[in-house]
Amino acid sequence: MEAGGKDRSPMLAPVSSVTTTKTYIETYKNVSQDIHDQLNAEAEAEAVQIILTGIDNDIYSTVDACLNACEM
């Protein structure tokens, strides 16, 4: 059999995006609530880390210079 021959199936058959999305949604619905909660907690922790990483060091210096919350 030669590559691309008529009696050989294509390696990558075209797939409808609707079918792919439907399969993803059905798979997502079958995941247990514990896994949902764990993934949400991990995503929230990562989001906080990204936000804190983006804060410039000047803000930390300003907050450290304040003796109490009223000065902020």
N, C-alpha and C positions, 0 to 999 in steps of 0.2 A: 504494500500500500504506500502510495506516495503522499507526502504532506499536501493537504488541500484537495485530495482526490474526492470524487463524488461518493465513494463508499466509506469515507472516513468522516466522523462527526467533527464539527469545529471545536477547538479547544475552549473558546469563550463564546458561549451562545448569548445572544442579546437577551437581557432581562428587563422587564418593565419596572420602572421606578415605583409604580403603584403597588406591585406585588412585593417589592423589597420593603417598602414602608409598612405595608400591612403585616408582613412577617415580623418586622421589628416591633411593632405595637403589640402583636399577640405574644411575642416572647417577653416583652417588658411587663405585660399583665400577669404573666406566670411567675414572676420573681416574688419571693416571699417578702412580707412587710419588714422583717428583720434586715434583709439585704437592702431594701429601699432606705431604711433609717440609717444604716451604716454608710451607704453611698452619699446620702444627703449630709451627714456629719463630716465626712471626708471632704466633700465639695465646699462646705462652709468653712472648714479649717483652712483649706487651700486659698479660698477667697480672702480671708482675713490676712493670711501671710502675704498675698500679692499686694493688698492695700498697704500693709505695714512696710513692705519693701519699697513701695513707691513714695513713701513719705520722706521728705528730705531731712537730713540731719539737723538743720536749723530749728526745726520744730521740736526735736528732742532737747536741744540745748535751751530753747526758750522755756519749755516745761520744767526742765531740771533747775533753771535759775529761779523759779517761783518758790517762795517759802510756803505758801498755802494756796488753797483753791481760789480764794478771793482775788489773788493777784492775776490769775489767768483770765 
